[in-house]
Amino acid sequence: MSNPIPVNEPLLDGNEKKYLSECIDTGWISSEGPFVKKFEAQFAACVGRKYGIAVINGSMALDAAIAALNIGIGDEVILPTFTIISCAAAIVRAGAVPVVVDCESDHWNMDVSLIEAKITSRTRAIMVVHIYGLPVDMKPVLALAAKYNLQIVEDAAEMHGQKYQDRPCGSFGDISTFSFYPNKHITTGEGGMLVTDDPQLAERCRSLRNLCFQAHQRFVHEELGWNLRMSNLQAALGVAQLERLDEFVARKRHMGQRYTELLADIPGLQLPVPRTDYAENIYWVYGLVLQDEVPFDAAAAMKHLNQQQIGTRPFFWPMHEQPVWRKMKLFAGESYPVAEKIARRGFYIPSGIALSEQQIERVASTIREMMQ
Ligand SMILES: Cc1ncc(COP(=O)(O)O)c(C=O)c1O
């Protein structure tokens, strides 16, 4: 039996060990250590923002973003139905209402032409979520936000190093957020970041991250926050990983192109779009959608590949079909056919930065056999 190929594996062979040793040697392991500020400043600069606020993960970055923007009870936020639960969870936990739109069948991002019809007098924000490797078409979203005076929360969790036209993803939101989970282009083990250009919003995010302690009376609280602080150990990893972002992005693009060369002639497979008018695919993950004529679904394909020791993950399950939201009477009777289809027929194959050329070839040939 050949060796398993994991769906994701990080590369930690740069300065990670050196910087971690520095934390241990100096005793700086908490969030007070110097790597946190360094990582925040370097990461914010890398996405063209003034302020970075490092937190414990990309999910809680979204909670903090919604809270910092004072989005709360009765407010509505428009987002894609095809996304991770974290996006809608941040909205619901704030007491606001998630309002979803379908995605596009070719690149799986929210269909921005559907947003305007969902805007009401209660709409406060649009939460854009860049999915799998290509950004959302931001120009029409920015125009809608200006026309209706809406805020933008940009979930760029998967988009380190990606650009929309010539602007970095993560530079579009009133607040934008990132994740540093190990399947991301750069990782801190667990971790996330909020970025913004607004000094007051940055200050509010910092306060929310740190239990809303007050400078003059530490243990007296005017507001509720969370402890979302990133440790110096995590930030040390982040600084080391950030040094290699360009290299990692180039490698991911190469891996995506290689998969496409090897899979393009197989009938019945929809592959990721290599580019749109506004971006080159960064292939955060390499997704496949089984076309209608294929007599099995994504679950069966993933089971087969798993038996061949090839790791996969299903596509996101749409928000409007989530039992947890249905129990809360959200999205009753709503249907979004594109997201419903790709959730059932889509999955992604090994895409981690540590994947070798031989592994890519083995994955592709196993998929070819499966499709015959
Ligand atoms: C689009 C998107 N948003 C948010 C998250 C959540 O990030 P984390 O796993 O760091 O909580 C993810 C995680 O993969 C994601 O893909």
The ligand as an SDF file (V2000), in Angstrom:
LIG
                    3D

 16 16  0  0  0  0  0  0  0  0999 V2000
  -13.4890   31.5680    4.5410 C   0  0  0  0  0  0  0  0  0  0  0  0
  -13.1180   31.1670    5.9330 C   0  0  0  0  0  0  0  0  0  0  0  0
  -13.4660   31.9640    6.9550 N   0  0  0  0  0  0  0  0  0  0  0  0
  -13.1430   31.6700    8.2220 C   0  0  0  0  0  0  0  0  0  0  0  0
  -12.4470   30.5290    8.5440 C   0  0  0  0  0  0  0  0  0  0  0  0
  -12.1860   30.1970    9.9610 C   0  0  0  0  0  0  0  0  0  0  0  0
  -10.8470   30.2570   10.3110 O   0  0  0  0  0  0  0  0  0  0  0  0
  -10.2910   29.4510   11.5890 P   0  0  0  0  0  0  0  0  0  0  0  0
  -10.2520   28.0050   11.2200 O   0  0  0  0  0  0  0  0  0  0  0  0
   -8.9380   30.0260   11.8160 O   0  0  0  0  0  0  0  0  0  0  0  0
  -11.2220   29.7100   12.7180 O   0  0  0  0  0  0  0  0  0  0  0  0
  -12.0480   29.6720    7.5060 C   0  0  0  0  0  0  0  0  0  0  0  0
  -11.2880   28.4490    7.8090 C   0  0  0  0  0  0  0  0  0  0  0  0
  -10.9010   27.6830    6.9780 O   0  0  0  0  0  0  0  0  0  0  0  0
  -12.4040   29.9890    6.1760 C   0  0  0  0  0  0  0  0  0  0  0  0
  -12.0570   29.1880    5.1620 O   0  0  0  0  0  0  0  0  0  0  0  0
  1  2  1  0
  2  3  1  0
  2 15  2  0
  3  4  2  0
  4  5  1  0
  5  6  1  0
  5 12  2  0
  6  7  1  0
  7  8  1  0
  8  9  2  0
  8 10  1  0
  8 11  1  0
 12 13  1  0
 12 15  1  0
 13 14  2  0
 15 16  1  0
M  END
$$$$
